[in-house]
Amino acid sequence: MATGQDAPAARYRTIAADLAAKIRAGDYRPGEALPSQRDLSAAYGVTLMTLRQALRQLSDEGLIEQQPGRGTFVAPPHLAYRLGSLRSFADDLRDQGHEVRTTVVARAVRRLPARIAGALRASPADSGLRLERVRAFAGRRAVHQVSWVRAAHADGLREVDFTATSLYEALAARGVSVARATETIRPGILEPALAAHLDDAPGAAVLISDRTTYTLDGIAVIADRATILGSMMEINTDRAARGLSLHWGASRDVS
């Protein structure tokens, strides 16, 4: 039986759980304002102090954002970008419970740009498959990705339905297994040309990922650049004493 002291604590946790369930069910959508604190406290039959404890818990869990003078809003969902694992963007998103929509913007065999040729350890005279895709989740186009595949490994990829299949999966189906990748992630701003593909304005904060993926025998097979809306992404990792090495340094332009 609850005592007079622990009943309010149990009550605010119940309110927090109920609001969290409604947010996850879509009753309150990302960016939408919650009812005022007075309306919520009246609806739940509690004091403002108890209601504010519940909101504080939701804020700590990253489900809401309290904006002074404006109110309380449902926080936008975030892609937790996991360092230390080799996965596609779509796999990461789906594993975190997001419904992902992929649009293929372009797909063509072209001569490798100098930066890509360097990443793939190829000649600038060589060609490769250029695959341009946009990933949308939580109702926003949030990731723009250009992948270059070494020509020798691109056979059959022009016929793949990349709206439903990841590039890693398509390669594996053709006997090409990826083993590791090197990656650099740096901050940037959204360029006007890319803003046409993503749901934010030019100049918005983005994170830019440059990744080179290697096969089991050490051949660089894919060179990726992904531009991700900064408001939709956070970077997570589990650190061990010898498990992950992070190198800090000044950002460099690799466009």
N, C-alpha and C positions, 0 to 999 in steps of 0.2 A: 504494500500500500504506500502511495506517495505521501511524503510529509509535506508540510507547508513550505519547507525550504527547497525541496527538489522538484515539486510540481511545476513551478515556472520554468525550470531548466528543461524538464521533459516536454513542456508545452512549446517552447521555442524550437526545439529540435523537430517536433512533429510538424510545426508550421514550415520550417526549412525543408523538410523532406517532401511535404505536399507541394510547395512551390517548385522545388527542383523537379519533381515528377511532371508537373504541368509544363515546365520549360522544355524538358526532354521530349514530351509528347507533342510539342508544337502548339500548345494552347497560348503560350507567349513566344513569339518568334524572335530571332536575333535582331537586335536593334530596336525592338518594340519597348515602349515604356510600360512598367508595371503600374497598377493603380497606386494612388497616393498612399503614403504611410497611414494616414488617418482612415482611409477607406479600407485598407488591408487589416488594420487593427480592429476596426468595427466588424469586418466580415469574419474574422477569426475569434472575436470576443476576447481580445487580450489588450493589455496596456501598450502604449507606444514603446515603452522600454523593452517589453518582451518581443514585440514585433521587430524592433531594431536589432536585437540579438540574433533573430532568425536571419535578417538581411545581412548581418555581418558574417554569419556562417556561409551564406550563399556567395558573398563577395570573396571570402577566403578560398572557396572552391572554384572561383573563376567563372561562375555562372551569371553573375550580374555585375554591373558597373554603376556606382552611385556618382552622379554628376551634380555638384553643388549648384543650387539655384534652378536646376532643370528637373531632377527627379532620379528615378532608378530605372535602368534599362537592362534588357537581356544582353549579355555579352556575346559578341560574334564568336562562332566556333573557330578553333585553331587546328591547323595541321601540326601535330607534334613530329618534327623532323628528327629521326632517330639516327644519331651517329653510331658507327660501329656495326651496322648491319647493311647487307647488300640487298636492297629491295627496290622495286619500282615505286614511283610516286603513287600510282593508282593502288598498288598493294598496300602501301602505308595508310592511305586514306580509308580504304575498305576495312582494313584491320581495326581501325579506330571507330568504325561504325558509321562512316560517312557514305552517302550515296554519291557516286562519282559519275559525271558525264564527260566523256572525252570527245572532242571534235578534232578531226584531222583537217588542218588548214591547207597543207601542201605536202606533196610527196613526189620527188623527182631525183633522177641521177644527175649529179653535177660535178664539176671539177672542184677539188677540195680547196677551200680558202687556206691561206698560209698558216693561220692559227690552228686550224683543224688538222692540216697535214703534219704540223709539229706535234700535236697531241697524239696522233695516230702513228707517228714515226713513219710517215709515208712521204712520197714525193709530191710537191705542189702540182705536178702534171697528172697525178692520179685522180680518179673520180671515186665517188661514193654516193650512197643513198642518203638524201637529205629528207628527214621526216619532221614536220612541224605540227605540233599538237597543242591544244588548250584544254586544261582540266578545270571543271567547274564542280564545286560542292557547296552545300548550304546556300544554294541559290545565287552564288557569285562565281564568275570566271576568275580563278585565283592563281593559276599556274600556266605560264607559257613556256613551252619546251621545244627546243630544236635539237634533234639527234642526228648525228652523222654516223653511218655504218660503213666500215671498210668494204670496198666493192667486192672483194673475194668472199665476203660472208653475207652479201646482200641478196643472193639468189633466192627468188621466190617471195621476198618481202614486199614486193609491190602489189601482191594480190591479197595480203593479209588484212583482215578487218581490225584495224588498230583502235576502233571505238570500243572493242570488247576484249582485245588481247594486248598484253604488255609486250614491249620489244624484247625483254628478257625471255618471256614465254615463247615468242615466235622464233627466236634464235635456238632455244632449247629443242623445239620441235624439229628443227633442221640439223640437230646434232652438234650445235655450238653451245657449250656450257660456259657460263661466266664464272670466274673464280674470285676476283677482287676488283677494287676500284680505288682510284685516288680522287680526292675531291677538295675543292676550295670553295668556301662560302664567304661572300663579302657583302657589305651593304651597298646600296645604290639608290638611284631615283628612277622612276618609271619614265622611259622615253616616250615621246608622242606616238611613234610608230607602233610601239607595243601596247600603248594605252587603248588603241582601237580593238585589241583582243582581250583586254582585261577590264574588270569592273572597278576602275579607279581613275583618277585624273592624272594627267602628266605631272611629273614632279613628286608623286606620292612615294613614300618609302617602300623599297623592295629589298629582297635578299636575292642575290645572284649566285647560283650554284654552277660551277664548272666541274664536270666529272668525266674521267676517262676510265673505261671499263675494260678489263683484260680477261682473256680466255685462260684455261688451265695451263696452256703451254706458254703463257706470258705475252701473247700477241694483243696489242691494243686494238679492240674491235669496235668500240663505240666512243664517240666524243659528244658529250651532252652540254648544253647550256639551258638552265631553267631559271626563269624569272618569276619570283613568288611574291605576292602582295605581303608586305610586312605586317599588315593588320590581321592576316589570316594564318600566321605561322609562328611557332615557337620551337626552339631547338632543345631536345632532351637527350640525355645520355646517362648511362650508368658508368661510373668511373671505378676502375680497379687500379691497384698499385702499378701494374705493368700492362694493363689492358688497352689503354687508349692514349695516344700522344696528340696533343693539340699544340700547334705552332702559331704564335701570335706575331703579327707584323703589320707594317703599313699596307693599306689597300693599294693594289696596282691595277691599272687598266688593262684588261685582256680582251677588249672588244676587237 
